[in-house]
């Protein structure tokens, strides 16, 4: 019997227009009635996720910022803070990448230097609370994630940053435009393990859904791991199963077939 279901959001639970199937909240509540707990696992800011799941905001658990923040029953149970000493040099290196914009992420706010409208529109997809600053080096908040948005291709960001910073950070391509950077002790998988312990769940009764490489660590913690059809081949190779695409609401299909059917 499944005890815990964790799903990525963008590209997985949401369709390609960023919308959720209207039956999603009802399905989650029906799972909870059967003592199957639901976890939102995303690279998004915690507040952005709460807004997205407002009707059931206090009934689910959150893995935010790719595992840098874990919130359960409205309470923060884990936060991974980046050493502030290394951040200024990281900022300098990102500034040397053409067409790239760095976002410094605290639990409650995303800081960015640019006022480029195209860049801000992209940032607003993932961050509800945004502050434009003149100099990121002057930000004094605790930073839990460094997120880089490239206007053309996240592969270019990864190629520029990974060789130099791979021994300091975990660096993941999270979408075709975004690269997320965080402490080596941070991942969706490690965050999921904390919630498994809380709910009394194990590998054998955990189900996970994802679409990109930042979901792989989470898939490795679940017997029932699903890649949506729109996921890259490398992600599908890790997942145990494949389901329909996000535009066909593959997550909901599996929940109805395997849990609520």
C-alpha contacts under 8 A as a table, 3 or more apart, distances in Angstrom:
res1	aa1	res2	aa2	distance
1	X	205	X	6.05
2	X	5	X	7.52
2	X	36	X	6.55
2	X	205	X	4.46
2	X	206	X	5.82
2	X	207	X	6.92
2	X	259	X	7.30
3	X	35	X	6.78
3	X	36	X	4.59
3	X	37	X	6.28
3	X	199	X	7.89
3	X	201	X	5.90
3	X	205	X	5.55
3	X	206	X	6.10
4	X	36	X	5.48
4	X	37	X	4.90
4	X	38	X	6.07
4	X	39	X	7.55
4	X	196	X	7.40
4	X	199	X	7.73
4	X	201	X	6.47
4	X	205	X	6.77
4	X	206	X	4.88
4	X	207	X	6.23
5	X	36	X	7.13
5	X	37	X	6.21
5	X	38	X	4.95
5	X	39	X	6.12
5	X	206	X	5.96
5	X	207	X	4.72
5	X	208	X	5.80
6	X	38	X	5.86
6	X	39	X	4.47
6	X	40	X	5.86
6	X	41	X	6.37
6	X	192	X	7.97
6	X	206	X	7.89
6	X	207	X	6.33
6	X	208	X	4.82
6	X	209	X	6.44
7	X	12	X	7.35
7	X	13	X	6.88
7	X	39	X	6.45
7	X	40	X	5.45
7	X	41	X	5.61
7	X	42	X	8.00
7	X	208	X	5.67
7	X	209	X	4.66
7	X	210	X	6.26
7	X	251	X	7.97
8	X	11	X	7.74
8	X	12	X	5.74
8	X	13	X	6.41
8	X	40	X	6.25
8	X	41	X	4.81
8	X	42	X	5.27
8	X	209	X	6.13
8	X	210	X	5.18
8	X	211	X	7.40
8	X	215	X	7.22
9	X	12	X	5.31
9	X	13	X	4.74
9	X	14	X	5.82
9	X	40	X	7.03
9	X	41	X	6.84
9	X	42	X	5.88
9	X	210	X	8.00
10	X	13	X	6.33
10	X	14	X	5.40
10	X	15	X	7.58
10	X	18	X	7.02
10	X	42	X	7.64
11	X	14	X	5.84
11	X	15	X	6.34
11	X	16	X	6.54
11	X	210	X	7.91
11	X	211	X	6.08
11	X	230	X	7.72
11	X	246	X	5.98
12	X	15	X	7.10
12	X	209	X	7.04
12	X	210	X	5.73
12	X	211	X	5.67
12	X	228	X	6.44
12	X	245	X	7.49
12	X	246	X	5.04
12	X	249	X	7.92
12	X	250	X	7.95
12	X	251	X	7.16
13	X	20	X	6.60
13	X	246	X	6.12
13	X	249	X	6.82
13	X	250	X	7.97
13	X	251	X	6.26
13	X	252	X	7.98
14	X	17	X	7.55
14	X	18	X	5.20
14	X	19	X	5.11
14	X	20	X	4.79
14	X	21	X	7.49
14	X	246	X	6.21
14	X	247	X	7.66
14	X	249	X	7.71
15	X	18	X	5.29
15	X	19	X	5.42
15	X	20	X	6.45
15	X	246	X	4.87
15	X	247	X	4.56
15	X	248	X	7.69
15	X	249	X	7.04
16	X	19	X	7.40
16	X	246	X	7.00
16	X	247	X	6.13
20	X	24	X	6.89
21	X	24	X	5.52
21	X	249	X	7.07
22	X	25	X	7.28
23	X	26	X	5.34
23	X	27	X	6.15
24	X	27	X	5.14
24	X	28	X	6.28
24	X	252	X	7.00
25	X	28	X	5.10
25	X	29	X	6.25
25	X	55	X	7.58
25	X	56	X	7.06
26	X	29	X	5.16
26	X	30	X	6.20
27	X	30	X	5.06
27	X	31	X	6.25
27	X	252	X	7.81
27	X	255	X	7.78
27	X	256	X	7.86
27	X	260	X	7.99
28	X	31	X	5.06
28	X	32	X	6.32
28	X	38	X	6.66
29	X	32	X	5.00
29	X	33	X	6.27
30	X	33	X	5.00
30	X	34	X	6.60
30	X	260	X	7.56
31	X	34	X	5.11
31	X	35	X	6.41
31	X	36	X	5.00
31	X	37	X	6.76
31	X	38	X	7.70
31	X	259	X	7.43
31	X	260	X	7.09
32	X	35	X	4.79
32	X	36	X	5.01
32	X	37	X	5.55
32	X	38	X	7.47
33	X	36	X	7.36
37	X	60	X	7.24
37	X	199	X	7.89
38	X	60	X	5.71
38	X	61	X	6.65
39	X	60	X	5.87
39	X	61	X	4.75
39	X	62	X	5.67
39	X	63	X	7.13
40	X	49	X	7.85
40	X	60	X	7.36
40	X	61	X	6.32
40	X	62	X	4.95
40	X	63	X	5.96
40	X	64	X	7.84
41	X	62	X	6.09
41	X	63	X	4.44
41	X	64	X	6.06
41	X	66	X	6.99
41	X	67	X	7.62
41	X	188	X	6.83
42	X	63	X	6.19
42	X	64	X	5.25
42	X	65	X	6.18
42	X	66	X	5.46
42	X	67	X	7.77
42	X	188	X	7.94
43	X	64	X	5.73
43	X	65	X	4.12
43	X	66	X	4.30
43	X	67	X	7.67
43	X	126	X	7.71
43	X	174	X	7.78
43	X	180	X	7.93
44	X	48	X	6.44
44	X	49	X	6.62
44	X	64	X	5.78
44	X	65	X	5.25
44	X	66	X	7.41
44	X	126	X	4.87
44	X	127	X	6.34
45	X	48	X	5.22
45	X	49	X	6.47
45	X	64	X	5.80
45	X	65	X	5.63
45	X	105	X	7.88
45	X	107	X	6.89
45	X	108	X	7.42
45	X	109	X	7.89
45	X	126	X	6.35
45	X	127	X	5.35
45	X	128	X	7.16
46	X	49	X	5.16
46	X	50	X	6.30
46	X	62	X	7.34
46	X	63	X	7.92
46	X	64	X	5.23
46	X	65	X	7.20
46	X	69	X	7.57
46	X	107	X	6.73
46	X	108	X	7.26
47	X	50	X	5.00
47	X	51	X	6.19
47	X	108	X	6.82
47	X	127	X	7.52
47	X	128	X	6.15
47	X	129	X	7.43
48	X	51	X	5.18
48	X	52	X	6.23
48	X	126	X	6.43
48	X	127	X	5.53
48	X	128	X	4.78
48	X	129	X	7.78
49	X	52	X	4.95
49	X	53	X	6.19
49	X	62	X	7.80
49	X	64	X	7.67
50	X	53	X	5.20
50	X	54	X	5.58
50	X	57	X	5.49
51	X	54	X	4.96
51	X	57	X	7.67
53	X	56	X	5.76
53	X	57	X	5.24
54	X	57	X	4.69
56	X	59	X	5.29
56	X	60	X	6.83
57	X	60	X	6.25
58	X	61	X	7.87
58	X	73	X	5.84
58	X	74	X	6.06
59	X	73	X	6.74
60	X	72	X	7.24
60	X	73	X	7.02
61	X	70	X	7.61
61	X	71	X	5.87
61	X	72	X	4.78
61	X	73	X	6.59
62	X	69	X	7.87
62	X	70	X	5.60
62	X	71	X	5.08
62	X	72	X	6.54
63	X	66	X	6.65
63	X	67	X	5.30
63	X	68	X	7.60
63	X	69	X	5.99
63	X	70	X	4.74
63	X	71	X	6.73
63	X	188	X	6.83
63	X	191	X	6.56
63	X	192	X	7.51
64	X	67	X	5.53
64	X	68	X	6.40
64	X	69	X	5.13
64	X	70	X	6.24
65	X	68	X	5.30
65	X	69	X	6.20
65	X	144	X	7.80
65	X	145	X	6.76
66	X	69	X	7.72
66	X	186	X	7.49
66	X	187	X	5.77
66	X	188	X	5.29
66	X	214	X	7.14
67	X	70	X	6.55
67	X	186	X	5.60
67	X	187	X	4.71
67	X	188	X	4.48
67	X	189	X	7.58
67	X	190	X	7.20
67	X	191	X	5.28
68	X	78	X	7.44
68	X	79	X	5.43
68	X	80	X	5.02
68	X	81	X	7.70
68	X	144	X	5.99
68	X	145	X	7.04
68	X	182	X	7.45
68	X	186	X	5.64
68	X	187	X	7.03
68	X	191	X	7.84
69	X	76	X	7.26
69	X	77	X	7.85
69	X	78	X	5.58
69	X	79	X	4.60
69	X	80	X	6.76
69	X	107	X	7.10
69	X	144	X	7.89
70	X	76	X	5.91
70	X	77	X	5.73
70	X	78	X	5.07
70	X	79	X	6.66
70	X	191	X	6.65
71	X	74	X	6.04
71	X	75	X	5.30
71	X	76	X	4.33
71	X	77	X	5.70
71	X	78	X	7.18
72	X	75	X	5.25
72	X	76	X	6.37
72	X	77	X	6.67
76	X	79	X	7.40
79	X	144	X	7.33
80	X	144	X	5.68
80	X	183	X	7.06
80	X	185	X	7.84
80	X	186	X	6.81
81	X	142	X	6.22
81	X	143	X	5.67
81	X	144	X	4.53
81	X	145	X	7.83
81	X	183	X	7.65
82	X	87	X	8.00
82	X	142	X	7.44
82	X	143	X	5.67
82	X	144	X	5.44
82	X	145	X	7.14
82	X	182	X	7.03
82	X	183	X	6.29
83	X	86	X	6.14
83	X	87	X	7.26
84	X	87	X	5.33
84	X	88	X	7.81
84	X	142	X	7.85
84	X	143	X	7.56
85	X	88	X	7.06
86	X	89	X	5.88
86	X	90	X	6.49
87	X	90	X	5.03
87	X	91	X	6.16
87	X	137	X	7.75
88	X	91	X	5.05
88	X	92	X	6.39
88	X	137	X	5.83
89	X	92	X	5.05
89	X	93	X	6.36
90	X	93	X	5.15
90	X	94	X	6.36
91	X	94	X	5.26
91	X	95	X	6.23
91	X	102	X	7.38
91	X	136	X	7.49
91	X	137	X	7.50
92	X	95	X	5.14
92	X	96	X	6.62
93	X	96	X	5.29
93	X	97	X	7.08
93	X	161	X	7.65
94	X	97	X	5.33
94	X	100	X	6.94
94	X	101	X	7.42
94	X	102	X	6.73
94	X	148	X	7.82
94	X	161	X	7.82
95	X	98	X	7.52
95	X	100	X	7.33
95	X	101	X	7.68
97	X	100	X	5.81
97	X	157	X	7.22
97	X	160	X	7.40
99	X	150	X	5.74
99	X	151	X	5.49
99	X	152	X	7.38
100	X	148	X	6.58
100	X	149	X	5.62
100	X	150	X	4.31
100	X	151	X	6.27
100	X	157	X	7.46
101	X	112	X	7.56
101	X	113	X	7.86
101	X	114	X	7.23
101	X	119	X	7.59
101	X	148	X	5.62
101	X	149	X	5.22
101	X	150	X	6.40
102	X	112	X	6.37
102	X	113	X	7.73
102	X	146	X	7.02
102	X	147	X	5.81
102	X	148	X	4.53
102	X	149	X	6.44
103	X	110	X	6.20
103	X	111	X	5.49
103	X	112	X	4.98
103	X	146	X	5.98
103	X	147	X	5.04
103	X	148	X	6.13
103	X	149	X	7.85
104	X	110	X	5.72
104	X	111	X	5.05
104	X	112	X	6.66
104	X	136	X	7.49
104	X	143	X	6.36
104	X	144	X	7.97
104	X	145	X	6.41
104	X	146	X	5.11
104	X	147	X	6.55
105	X	108	X	7.86
105	X	109	X	6.17
105	X	110	X	4.60
105	X	111	X	6.41
105	X	143	X	5.44
105	X	144	X	5.85
105	X	145	X	5.10
105	X	146	X	6.14
105	X	147	X	7.34
106	X	109	X	5.29
106	X	110	X	6.22
106	X	141	X	6.46
106	X	142	X	5.72
106	X	143	X	4.58
106	X	144	X	5.45
106	X	145	X	7.06
107	X	142	X	7.99
107	X	143	X	7.63
107	X	144	X	6.93
108	X	129	X	6.84
109	X	127	X	7.71
109	X	128	X	7.87
109	X	129	X	5.01
109	X	130	X	5.65
109	X	131	X	6.98
110	X	127	X	6.57
110	X	129	X	6.17
110	X	130	X	4.73
110	X	131	X	6.17
111	X	130	X	5.93
111	X	131	X	4.95
111	X	132	X	5.88
111	X	133	X	6.66
111	X	136	X	7.13
111	X	139	X	7.78
112	X	130	X	7.52
112	X	131	X	6.44
112	X	132	X	5.03
112	X	133	X	6.04
112	X	136	X	6.82
113	X	132	X	5.43
113	X	133	X	5.02
113	X	134	X	5.59
113	X	135	X	6.23
113	X	136	X	6.40
114	X	119	X	7.67
114	X	120	X	7.74
114	X	132	X	6.79
114	X	133	X	7.88
115	X	119	X	7.67
115	X	120	X	6.75
115	X	132	X	7.07
116	X	119	X	5.36
116	X	120	X	6.12
117	X	120	X	5.03
117	X	121	X	6.06
118	X	121	X	5.23
118	X	122	X	6.56
119	X	122	X	5.26
119	X	123	X	6.25
119	X	149	X	7.87
119	X	151	X	7.37
120	X	123	X	4.90
120	X	124	X	6.03
121	X	124	X	5.22
121	X	125	X	6.86
122	X	125	X	5.53
122	X	126	X	7.64
123	X	126	X	5.78
123	X	127	X	6.15
124	X	127	X	5.08
124	X	128	X	6.30
124	X	130	X	7.69
125	X	128	X	7.76
127	X	130	X	6.49
133	X	136	X	6.43
135	X	138	X	5.66
135	X	139	X	7.53
136	X	139	X	5.47
143	X	146	X	7.59
144	X	182	X	6.75
145	X	180	X	7.01
145	X	181	X	5.85
145	X	182	X	4.99
145	X	183	X	7.90
146	X	180	X	6.00
146	X	181	X	4.95
146	X	182	X	6.35
147	X	178	X	6.97
147	X	179	X	5.86
147	X	180	X	4.50
147	X	181	X	6.00
148	X	157	X	7.43
148	X	178	X	5.66
148	X	179	X	5.20
148	X	180	X	6.36
149	X	154	X	7.03
149	X	177	X	5.55
149	X	178	X	4.59
149	X	179	X	6.58
150	X	153	X	5.69
150	X	154	X	5.52
150	X	156	X	7.71
150	X	157	X	6.64
150	X	177	X	5.23
150	X	178	X	6.36
151	X	177	X	6.50
152	X	177	X	6.53
153	X	156	X	5.76
153	X	157	X	7.37
153	X	176	X	5.87
153	X	177	X	5.19
153	X	178	X	7.98
154	X	157	X	5.12
154	X	158	X	6.26
154	X	173	X	6.58
154	X	175	X	7.24
154	X	176	X	5.41
154	X	177	X	4.46
154	X	178	X	5.31
154	X	179	X	6.03
155	X	158	X	5.02
155	X	159	X	6.10
155	X	173	X	7.33
155	X	176	X	7.56
156	X	159	X	5.20
156	X	160	X	6.28
157	X	160	X	5.18
157	X	161	X	6.16
157	X	179	X	6.97
158	X	161	X	5.30
158	X	162	X	5.44
158	X	171	X	7.62
158	X	172	X	7.82
158	X	173	X	7.02
158	X	179	X	6.73
159	X	162	X	5.85
159	X	163	X	7.19
160	X	163	X	7.16
161	X	164	X	5.82
161	X	165	X	6.05
161	X	166	X	7.92
162	X	165	X	5.29
162	X	166	X	5.15
162	X	171	X	6.62
163	X	166	X	5.84
164	X	167	X	7.60
165	X	168	X	5.29
165	X	169	X	6.03
166	X	169	X	5.46
166	X	170	X	6.40
166	X	171	X	6.79
167	X	170	X	7.98
168	X	183	X	7.41
168	X	184	X	7.30
169	X	181	X	6.28
169	X	182	X	5.54
169	X	183	X	5.06
169	X	184	X	5.29
170	X	181	X	5.74
170	X	182	X	5.48
170	X	183	X	5.92
170	X	184	X	4.93
170	X	186	X	7.66
171	X	179	X	6.95
171	X	180	X	5.92
171	X	181	X	4.65
171	X	182	X	6.83
172	X	179	X	5.59
172	X	180	X	5.37
172	X	181	X	6.53
172	X	213	X	6.97
172	X	214	X	6.10
173	X	176	X	7.42
173	X	178	X	6.13
173	X	179	X	4.42
173	X	180	X	6.43
173	X	213	X	6.66
173	X	214	X	7.05
174	X	177	X	7.85
174	X	178	X	5.60
174	X	179	X	5.59
174	X	180	X	6.53
174	X	212	X	6.17
174	X	213	X	6.29
174	X	214	X	5.71
175	X	178	X	5.06
175	X	179	X	7.18
175	X	212	X	7.10
182	X	186	X	6.38
183	X	186	X	5.34
184	X	187	X	7.77
185	X	190	X	7.65
186	X	190	X	6.61
186	X	191	X	7.45
187	X	190	X	5.34
187	X	191	X	6.29
187	X	214	X	7.72
187	X	217	X	6.72
187	X	218	X	7.81
188	X	191	X	5.09
188	X	192	X	6.01
188	X	214	X	7.28
188	X	215	X	6.67
188	X	217	X	6.15
188	X	218	X	5.30
189	X	192	X	5.05
189	X	193	X	6.36
189	X	215	X	7.77
189	X	216	X	7.74
189	X	217	X	4.46
189	X	218	X	3.77
189	X	219	X	7.28
189	X	220	X	7.19
189	X	221	X	6.29
190	X	193	X	5.15
190	X	194	X	6.69
190	X	217	X	7.64
190	X	218	X	7.54
191	X	194	X	5.27
191	X	195	X	6.71
192	X	195	X	5.14
192	X	196	X	6.12
192	X	218	X	6.63
192	X	221	X	7.58
193	X	196	X	4.90
193	X	197	X	6.27
193	X	221	X	7.30
194	X	197	X	5.27
194	X	198	X	6.48
195	X	198	X	4.95
195	X	199	X	6.14
196	X	199	X	5.25
196	X	200	X	5.75
196	X	201	X	4.60
196	X	202	X	6.08
197	X	200	X	5.20
197	X	201	X	6.33
197	X	202	X	7.74
198	X	201	X	7.71
201	X	205	X	6.29
201	X	206	X	6.69
202	X	205	X	5.58
202	X	206	X	6.22
202	X	222	X	7.77
203	X	206	X	5.47
203	X	221	X	5.57
203	X	222	X	4.67
203	X	223	X	5.54
204	X	222	X	6.60
204	X	223	X	5.17
204	X	224	X	7.73
205	X	222	X	7.31
205	X	223	X	6.85
205	X	224	X	7.64
206	X	221	X	7.67
206	X	222	X	4.93
206	X	223	X	6.25
206	X	224	X	6.30
207	X	222	X	5.63
207	X	223	X	6.67
207	X	224	X	4.55
207	X	225	X	5.66
207	X	226	X	7.74
208	X	218	X	6.99
208	X	219	X	5.90
208	X	222	X	6.25
208	X	224	X	6.31
208	X	225	X	4.70
208	X	226	X	6.03
209	X	215	X	7.93
209	X	219	X	7.40
209	X	225	X	6.03
209	X	226	X	4.80
209	X	227	X	5.92
209	X	228	X	7.24
209	X	251	X	6.82
210	X	215	X	5.40
210	X	216	X	7.72
210	X	219	X	7.66
210	X	226	X	6.53
210	X	227	X	5.25
210	X	228	X	6.47
210	X	231	X	7.71
211	X	215	X	6.79
211	X	227	X	5.62
211	X	228	X	5.70
211	X	230	X	6.83
211	X	231	X	4.45
211	X	232	X	7.29
211	X	235	X	6.93
212	X	215	X	5.59
212	X	216	X	7.27
212	X	231	X	5.99
212	X	232	X	6.82
212	X	235	X	6.17
213	X	216	X	5.34
213	X	234	X	7.78
213	X	235	X	6.04
214	X	217	X	6.88
215	X	218	X	5.35
215	X	219	X	6.32
216	X	219	X	4.99
216	X	220	X	6.34
216	X	235	X	6.60
216	X	238	X	6.81
216	X	239	X	7.75
217	X	220	X	5.27
217	X	221	X	6.98
218	X	221	X	5.39
218	X	222	X	7.10
219	X	222	X	5.49
219	X	223	X	7.99
219	X	225	X	5.16
219	X	226	X	7.56
219	X	238	X	7.32
219	X	239	X	6.23
220	X	223	X	7.78
220	X	225	X	7.63
220	X	238	X	7.62
220	X	239	X	7.85
222	X	225	X	5.66
223	X	240	X	7.38
224	X	240	X	6.44
224	X	241	X	7.24
225	X	239	X	5.13
225	X	240	X	5.23
225	X	241	X	6.07
226	X	236	X	7.94
226	X	239	X	5.43
226	X	240	X	6.19
226	X	241	X	4.74
226	X	242	X	5.10
226	X	243	X	6.33
227	X	231	X	6.20
227	X	235	X	6.72
227	X	236	X	5.47
227	X	239	X	5.74
227	X	241	X	6.46
227	X	242	X	4.83
227	X	243	X	6.26
228	X	231	X	5.58
228	X	236	X	7.97
228	X	242	X	5.74
228	X	243	X	4.96
228	X	244	X	5.56
228	X	245	X	4.89
228	X	246	X	6.46
228	X	250	X	6.45
228	X	251	X	7.61
229	X	242	X	6.38
229	X	243	X	5.90
229	X	244	X	5.14
229	X	245	X	4.36
229	X	246	X	7.54
230	X	245	X	5.27
230	X	246	X	7.05
231	X	235	X	6.26
231	X	236	X	6.57
232	X	235	X	5.52
232	X	236	X	6.54
233	X	236	X	5.05
233	X	237	X	6.23
234	X	237	X	5.24
234	X	238	X	6.87
235	X	238	X	5.37
235	X	239	X	6.47
236	X	239	X	5.15
236	X	240	X	7.86
236	X	241	X	7.70
236	X	242	X	6.85
237	X	240	X	7.78
239	X	242	X	7.11
243	X	250	X	5.29
243	X	251	X	7.18
243	X	254	X	7.28
244	X	248	X	5.87
244	X	249	X	6.71
244	X	250	X	4.15
244	X	251	X	7.62
244	X	253	X	7.86
245	X	248	X	5.15
245	X	249	X	6.23
245	X	250	X	5.39
246	X	249	X	4.69
246	X	250	X	5.75
246	X	251	X	7.39
247	X	250	X	7.73
249	X	252	X	5.57
249	X	253	X	6.47
250	X	253	X	4.97
250	X	254	X	6.39
251	X	254	X	5.41
251	X	255	X	6.33
252	X	255	X	5.02
252	X	256	X	6.18
253	X	256	X	5.36
253	X	257	X	6.13
254	X	257	X	4.96
254	X	258	X	5.64
254	X	259	X	7.64
255	X	258	X	5.45
255	X	259	X	5.22
255	X	260	X	6.25
256	X	259	X	5.74
256	X	260	X	4.63
256	X	261	X	5.16
257	X	260	X	6.36
257	X	261	X	4.95
258	X	261	X	6.20
